[in-house]
Amino acid sequence: MGRLLDRTLTLTVVGPLVVLVVLSVMAGYLAPSAAGRALALAAFVLFVTAAFAVPQAVLAVALVGAVATMRVPFFGGAMSYADLTMILGTLVALRFAPRRDDVELRRVLVAFAVYFGAIAVVVAANPSTDAVLEWLHRLVLVPGPLLVGVALVRTGAVDVALRAFVLVVGVVALGAVGFAVSSGGQPAYPFDINKNAAGLVMAFALVVTVAARHRLRWAPFLRHPVQGLLLAGLLATQSRGAALALALALVARAVLGASGGRGRQRAMAAGVVALVLMALVAVSVSERDLAPDASPGNAVATRAEVFGQALDLWREQPVLGAGVRYFTDPDLETSVAHNIVVNELGEAGVVGLAGVVLVLWVTWRAVRRSRSDLAMLGTMIFVVEVVAALLDVFWVAGRVGCAYVFIGMALAEARGHREPPASPARRYDARLDAGAA
């Protein structure tokens, strides 16, 4: 009876809306002068349809879309696909707003509200269009993704979303390997994605295959090759920050999650992988990187010069900084600092840095207190994100939102959650655990 009701609902509600989408697209072809409006109407109708009929799909796309940092052509290049999908996902996630008993989740949201208010003061002191837009943009980077992660748990779509994310990132990893091979070993920019951004999402995907493998429910013969592909893609990007962040996340898992014989075996394996990644990061430092001049390709000297410029601006205005996105001012002749501490001091002074530290500290305490089966996933993702933030730009589309979706999953208590039937992967792990004990 339930299936019949679902089919009836699909035919009577979803069917007409899909027909309307098709007609809108056809109108665009029949009336080229109104093609843009017709496509916009079609996209709006499609979103409304999905939001009510299959909200899980919109939420999952918000997570997977974090990989797509390319710019959307319809907004004059001012918005990325990652931001667009996250905004749409957040609108759907509002239906599953945090409940009163989501204590840790609420604490993180309150901490961000404090930071958001502090940045409002900074924007008021140093007003500009870029500053206001970036101030609003940060709503898309933290609270929105948190709500998306919670909604994925509440709608029971976590497993599907995690599998989709790993598979999509696997395609990006394959593109990175192909790029590296065809370019003779140059850093990979797969599908025009920045190498550091690509490396970081591969690190996230690897963490998922380690800390949430019980949700993926993939047998070892499938999971291990996927992990190998992701690791190869990460190395192809030559993103040292992402590799180091992944290594330290594995160390954190070994230290915080090891228990029993099987736990010690996993800790040793994680330690070996972490040491290998750290060694690769160390040997990748070239003579050009250590040269004293900031020549093109000299990452260390170039970043040191930008750090010095940011700190000089902070010394002039230590409390409120030089303003959000100060580096877009052509008169300053500088760029964004690839370090969350230095950049926050330059942009928002001591006020902004204190706000960021508050948000990160409350987030860390929340994931460590979580009773969810995804708590370790949230912990490892947090470590990856913070380490990468010390070595790269923090407030950018994709990376922050993606991390906070996973953290939102970890903070949402899945009441009524039932363990799935034992899959080959779970039976395999159970046999290993029994043997180790």
Buried (B, 14 or more C-beta within 10 A) or exposed (E): EEEEEEEEEEEEEBEEBBEBBEBBBEBBEEEEEEBEEBBBBBBEBBBEBBBBBBBBBBBBBBBBBBBBBBBBEEEEEEBBBBBBBBBBBBBBBEEBEBBEEBEBBBBBBEBBEBBBEBBEBBBEBBEBEBBBEBBEBBEBBBBBBBBBBBBBBBBEBBBBBBBBBBEBBBBBBBBBBBBBEEEEEEBBBBBEBBBBBBBBBBBBBBBBBBBBBBBBBBBBEEBEEBBEBBBBBBBBBBBBBBBBBBBBBBBBBBEBBBEEEBBEBBBEEBBEBBEEBBEBBEEEEEEBBEEEEBEEEBBBBBBEBBBEBBBEBBEEBEEBBBBBBBBBBEEBEBBBBBBBBBBBBBBBBBBBBBBBBBBBEBBBBBBBEBEBBBBBBBBBBBBBBBBBBBBBBBBBBBBBBBBBBBBBBBBBBBEEEEEEEEBEBBEBBEEBBEEEE
